[in-house]
Amino acid sequence: MTRPITLFTGQWADLPFEEVARLAGQWGYDGLEIACWGDHLDVSRWDDEAYVQSRRDILERNGLRAWAISNHLAGQAVCDDPIDVRHRGILNDRVWGDGDPEGVRRRAAEELKLTARFAAKLGVKTVTGFTGSSIWKAVAMFPPASDEFIAAGYRDFADRFHPILDVFEEVGVRFALEVHPSEIAYDYWTTKATLEAIGHRRSFGINFDPSHFMWQQLDPLAFLLDFAPHIFHVHVKESVTNLDGRNGVLGSHLPWAHPRRGWTFVSTAHGEVPWEPLFRALNAIGYDGPTSVEWEDAGMDRLQGAPEALGFVRTLNAITPPAAAFDAAFSTAAPTGVGP
């Protein structure tokens, strides 16, 4: 099935947007999933027509399009508790402000609303991102977390995201949450709870990234099939596990690619994700949106990994359902239109 193959620019935001677009176009990508940090995209300028046109011009000069933009970093601060020094490192000055936690959350929510408006101006229908979570800190369930404590976390998420989604729906854009550790939805059952908490709003869905399922020992294929109506966007990213009896799935506070980590991210085609069954499932559910390469690998140069990943995804996208079932050839009936 023909799907656009895009490159997520989040891990390339240290480079000018123009340079990332040049590289992606040179390699043969169809487009970019544009990150809202670095100089790639400033959502506060959504109503600056010259600035919006400058993003279009860069894409066009390099033979690229945009089907999605990402604001994972601002989204993380909408529901997170605590807000601390880690957030100072990922948030722009406009959102961080004076660092007061509730003020940061409110400004982060406004940033997502601006992201929806910028997406609409750019002709993009999907914003990918995070939500953060006030209850991720209770994932170990000790000190004991009551049912009410957990339920309050889902209510907090819904209360904060309903006004954001009002703006998304007003401008005709969807929000795709990346199911991911530290978010309100990080596995199968928390995804179900999250969709229920938000009332299954049509503007809220999933950015499917199977790399986060592998180390949690979840089945990404079952997830994809069960949540098919909610799949708004797909990340092509890999992870590997290294569970030898010493290394644990929580990572042990060790850096990426450390040989004693229980899991780490690797460049696409070098991990454990069952890509062919997943791409066949994407065909089966009729997903025709972007397959966006998110390059993350502490042990490989991105200038090697990104073009290599493109070739790999092209091969997967080339798996196309036949026009007729293979066993139709077993029929003894004469083909239509054949006769004396």
Buried (B, 14 or more C-beta within 10 A) or exposed (E): BEBBBBBBBBBBBEBBBBEBBBBBBEBEBBBBBBBBBBEBBBBBBBEEEEBBEBBBEBBEEBBBBBBBBBBBBBBBBBBBBEBEEEBEEBBBEBBBEEEEBEBBBBBBBBBBBBBBBBBBBBEBBBBBBBBBBBBBEBBEEEEEBEEEBBEBBBEBBBEBBEEBBEBBBEBEBBBBBBBBBBBBBBBBEBBEBBBEBBEEBEBBBBBBBBBBBBBBEBBBBEBBBEBBEBBBBBBBBBBBBBEEEEBEEEBEEEEBBBEEBBBBBBBBBBBBBBBEEBBBBBBEEEBEBBBBBBBBBEEBEBEEBBBBBBEBBEEBBEEEEEEEEEEEEEEEEEEEEEEE
